[in-house]
Protein backbone atom coordinates (compact mmCIF):
# COMPACT_ATOMS: atom_id res chain seq x y z
CA UNK A 1 0.00 0.00 0.00
CA UNK A 2 1.27 3.47 -0.88
CA UNK A 3 1.33 6.19 1.77
CA UNK A 4 0.19 9.80 1.35
CA UNK A 5 3.80 10.99 1.31
CA UNK A 6 4.83 8.44 -1.32
CA UNK A 7 1.89 9.26 -3.59
CA UNK A 8 2.41 13.02 -3.28
CA UNK A 9 6.17 12.66 -3.91
CA UNK A 10 5.40 10.71 -7.11
CA UNK A 11 2.83 13.30 -8.16
CA UNK A 12 5.35 16.09 -7.47
CA UNK A 13 7.84 14.32 -9.76
CA UNK A 14 5.26 13.85 -12.54
CA UNK A 15 4.24 17.52 -12.35
CA UNK A 16 7.85 18.70 -12.49
CA UNK A 17 8.65 16.37 -15.40
CA UNK A 18 5.73 17.94 -17.28
CA UNK A 19 7.09 21.44 -16.77
CA UNK A 20 4.87 22.56 -13.89
CA UNK A 21 6.04 24.97 -11.23
CA UNK A 22 5.59 23.01 -8.00
CA UNK A 23 5.07 24.50 -4.56
CA UNK A 24 2.52 24.36 -1.75
CA UNK A 25 -0.73 26.18 -1.06
CA UNK A 26 -2.47 26.73 2.24
CA UNK A 27 -6.12 25.65 2.18
CA UNK A 28 -8.64 25.12 4.98
CA UNK A 29 -7.88 21.39 4.91
CA UNK A 30 -4.12 21.89 5.26
CA UNK A 31 -1.08 22.35 3.04
CA UNK A 32 -1.71 21.11 -0.47
CA UNK A 33 0.77 20.23 -3.18
CA UNK A 34 0.39 22.80 -5.96
CA UNK A 35 1.34 22.23 -9.58
CA UNK A 36 0.95 25.14 -12.00
CA UNK A 37 1.59 25.64 -15.71
CA UNK A 38 0.27 27.91 -18.42
CA UNK A 39 -0.07 27.06 -22.07
CA UNK A 40 -1.06 29.00 -25.17
CA UNK A 41 -2.18 27.38 -28.39
CA UNK A 42 -3.54 28.81 -31.60
CA UNK A 43 -5.78 25.70 -31.87
CA UNK A 44 -7.50 26.90 -28.69
CA UNK A 45 -8.71 29.95 -30.58
CA UNK A 46 -5.65 31.85 -29.39
CA UNK A 47 -6.38 31.20 -25.71
CA UNK A 48 -4.13 30.75 -22.71
CA UNK A 49 -4.94 27.98 -20.23
CA UNK A 50 -3.71 28.09 -16.64
CA UNK A 51 -3.63 24.51 -15.32
CA UNK A 52 -3.56 24.00 -11.55
CA UNK A 53 -3.32 20.79 -9.56
CA UNK A 54 -4.08 21.06 -5.84
CA UNK A 55 -3.50 17.74 -4.06
CA UNK A 56 -4.23 17.19 -0.38
CA UNK A 57 -3.77 14.10 1.80
CA UNK A 58 -6.96 12.99 3.54
CA UNK A 59 -7.96 10.07 5.71
CA UNK A 60 -11.46 9.09 4.55
CA UNK A 61 -12.74 10.83 1.43
CA UNK A 62 -16.53 10.99 1.49
CA UNK A 63 -18.87 13.16 -0.56
CA UNK A 64 -18.98 16.11 1.91
CA UNK A 65 -15.17 16.12 2.15
CA UNK A 66 -14.83 16.09 -1.64
CA UNK A 67 -17.42 18.82 -2.17
CA UNK A 68 -15.85 21.03 0.51
CA UNK A 69 -12.36 20.58 -0.90
CA UNK A 70 -13.49 21.27 -4.47
CA UNK A 71 -15.15 24.50 -3.31
CA UNK A 72 -12.05 25.56 -1.34
CA UNK A 73 -9.73 24.73 -4.24
CA UNK A 74 -11.93 26.64 -6.71
CA UNK A 75 -11.97 29.69 -4.45
CA UNK A 76 -8.19 29.47 -3.98
CA UNK A 77 -7.59 29.24 -7.74
CA UNK A 78 -9.82 32.27 -8.42
CA UNK A 79 -7.89 34.32 -5.87
CA UNK A 80 -4.43 33.13 -6.91
CA UNK A 81 -4.54 32.74 -10.69
CA UNK A 82 -1.54 34.36 -12.28
CA UNK A 83 -1.95 36.81 -15.11
CA UNK A 84 -5.10 38.43 -16.38
CA UNK A 85 -8.68 37.67 -15.46
CA UNK A 86 -10.45 34.63 -16.82
CA UNK A 87 -12.44 35.36 -19.92
CA UNK A 88 -12.76 34.56 -23.57
CA UNK A 89 -9.00 34.24 -24.22
CA UNK A 90 -7.77 33.08 -20.81
CA UNK A 91 -9.08 30.37 -18.55
CA UNK A 92 -8.22 27.98 -15.75
CA UNK A 93 -8.33 24.20 -15.58
CA UNK A 94 -8.33 23.02 -11.98
CA UNK A 95 -7.66 19.48 -10.75
CA UNK A 96 -8.53 19.33 -7.02
CA UNK A 97 -7.14 15.98 -5.81
CA UNK A 98 -8.00 14.30 -2.52
CA UNK A 99 -5.59 11.46 -1.73
CA UNK A 100 -7.31 9.25 0.82
CA UNK A 101 -6.61 6.12 2.80
CA UNK A 102 -10.19 5.26 1.83
CA UNK A 103 -12.59 6.76 -0.73
CA UNK A 104 -16.31 6.11 -0.44
CA UNK A 105 -18.19 5.04 -3.59
CA UNK A 106 -20.33 8.24 -3.68
CA UNK A 107 -17.19 10.40 -3.59
CA UNK A 108 -15.50 8.37 -6.34
CA UNK A 109 -18.66 8.52 -8.46
CA UNK A 110 -18.99 12.29 -8.00
CA UNK A 111 -15.36 12.83 -9.07
CA UNK A 112 -15.88 10.76 -12.22
CA UNK A 113 -19.35 12.07 -13.09
CA UNK A 114 -18.62 15.35 -14.87
CA UNK A 115 -16.44 18.40 -15.01
CA UNK A 116 -17.74 21.50 -13.32
CA UNK A 117 -17.88 24.82 -15.15
CA UNK A 118 -17.84 28.40 -14.10
CA UNK A 119 -17.10 31.35 -16.33
CA UNK A 120 -13.49 30.93 -17.40
CA UNK A 121 -12.80 27.84 -15.29
CA UNK A 122 -13.32 24.11 -15.60
CA UNK A 123 -12.83 21.92 -12.55
CA UNK A 124 -12.15 18.18 -12.72
CA UNK A 125 -12.09 16.64 -9.23
CA UNK A 126 -9.90 13.59 -8.64
CA UNK A 127 -9.99 11.04 -5.83
CA UNK A 128 -7.14 8.64 -5.12
CA UNK A 129 -7.88 5.62 -2.91
CA UNK A 130 -4.57 4.43 -1.47
CA UNK A 131 -6.14 1.25 -0.06
CA UNK A 132 -7.16 0.00 -3.52
CA UNK A 133 -4.88 2.01 -5.82
CA UNK A 134 -7.99 3.37 -7.58
CA UNK A 135 -8.16 6.83 -9.12
CA UNK A 136 -11.52 8.36 -10.03
CA UNK A 137 -11.81 11.35 -12.36
CA UNK A 138 -13.82 12.66 -15.28
CA UNK A 139 -12.77 11.09 -18.59
CA UNK A 140 -15.69 12.09 -20.80
CA UNK A 141 -16.11 14.76 -23.45
CA UNK A 142 -17.79 17.94 -22.21
CA UNK A 143 -19.65 20.44 -24.32
CA UNK A 144 -18.28 23.47 -22.48
CA UNK A 145 -14.50 23.67 -22.80
CA UNK A 146 -14.38 20.92 -25.43
CA UNK A 147 -11.48 22.64 -27.20
CA UNK A 148 -9.25 21.87 -24.19
CA UNK A 149 -10.50 18.30 -23.67
CA UNK A 150 -7.67 16.43 -25.42
CA UNK A 151 -5.09 18.47 -23.50
CA UNK A 152 -6.84 17.90 -20.16
CA UNK A 153 -7.22 14.16 -20.79
CA UNK A 154 -3.50 13.94 -21.56
CA UNK A 155 -2.65 15.83 -18.36
CA UNK A 156 -4.98 13.56 -16.35
CA UNK A 157 -3.23 10.46 -17.69
CA UNK A 158 0.24 11.94 -17.13
CA UNK A 159 -0.44 13.11 -13.58
CA UNK A 160 -2.89 10.55 -12.17
CA UNK A 161 -2.46 7.42 -14.32
N, C-alpha and C positions, 0 to 999 in steps of 0.2 A: 504494500500500500504506500502511496506517495503522501508526503506530508505537505502542509500549506507552504512551508519554506521551500521545499524542493520544487513544487509546482510553480510558485512565483519566480524562483530563480530561473527555471527553464523558460517561462514566459518572458522574463526580462531579456534573456539571451535571444529569443526569437524576435522580439521587438527591435533590439539593437541591430541584429543581423539584417532586418528589413529597413534600416535607416531611420528608425524612430529615435527621437530624443526621449530618454527615460529618466524619470525622477519619481518623486512621491507627491501625493496630494492629501491634504487633511480634509476628511469628510466626517459627518456625524458618527459613522460606524467605526472610524479609526483611520489609520494611515493606509492609503491605497497606492498600489503601484500605478504609475501614470506613464503611458506611452503616447507620444504625439508626433504626428507628421503632417505635412501639407503637400498637396499635389495639385498641379494644374495641367489640364489636358484640353486641347482644342476639341476633341471628340465629345467632351462634356459641355459643349456649347460655350467654350471659353470660360469655364468655371473653375474656381479653386475649391478644393475639398480639404477641410481640416479633419483629420481622423484622430480620435482619442480613444484610448483603452484605459479604463479605470478598473483595476482588479483588487478585490478585498478578500482576505481570508474570513471565513465564517464557520461557525460550528454546524448548525442545522439550518439549511436554507429552506424556508417554507414560503408560501405565497406572500404573506405580509412583509417578510424580510426582503424578498425580491422587489416587491412594489415600492417599498420605502427606499431601498438602495437605488433603484432606477430613478426615482424622483430626485433624490439627493445628487446623484451623478449628473442628471440633466441640468439641475440648477447650477451645479459647480461648473459645468462646461459652458453654460450661457455667460456666467460671470467671468470666466477665465480664458475664453477663446482669444487667441492671438489674432491680430490684424483687424480688418474692418468688420462691420456688422454682417450678420447673415442676411442673405437676400437672394436676388436672382442670379448673381455671378459668384457667390461665395456661400458655402454651407458647411455644416458639421455632420460627421458620422461618428456616433458615440457607441462604444461597446462597453456597457457596464457589466462587469464579470464578478459573480460571487463564487468563490472557491470554498466549497463546504465539505465537512466530513461526511455529511449526509444531505441529500437533496430530495425533498418530497415530490411525488409525482405531479401534484398541481403546479408546483414551482417550475419543474422541468417543462411541463406542457405549456405554461405561460411564456417561458423564454423562447420556445420553438414556434409558437403560434403565429406571430406576425411581427413586423417591424413597427415601431411607433413613429408618427410624424408630427412635427410642429413646423411652423414656418422656418425654413432654412436649416432644419435639423432632422436627421433620422436617427433613431435609437434602436439598437439590436441587442437586447439583453442576452447574457450567456450565463449558464450555470455549469459548474464543474463539480461532479460528485466523486470525491477522492476514494470513497469506499468501493465504488464500482468501476471507476475510470471512465464514467460516462459524461459527455459534454452535450448540453442541449442549447440550441440556438436556431434562429430563423435561417432557413436555407431556400426559401421560396423566391418568387419573382414579384415584387411589388409594382403597383401602378405608379405611385408617387415615388420619385427618385430612381426610376428604372434605369436611367442613363448611368448611374453609379453601380448598379447591381453586380456586374461582372467583377469590378474592382473590389467591392465589399465581400463578395463570396471568396475571392482569392485571398484577401486579408484574413477572413475567418478561418480558412483552411491553414494558412501559414501560421497564424497565432494560436489557434485552439485545436487544430487537428481534424 
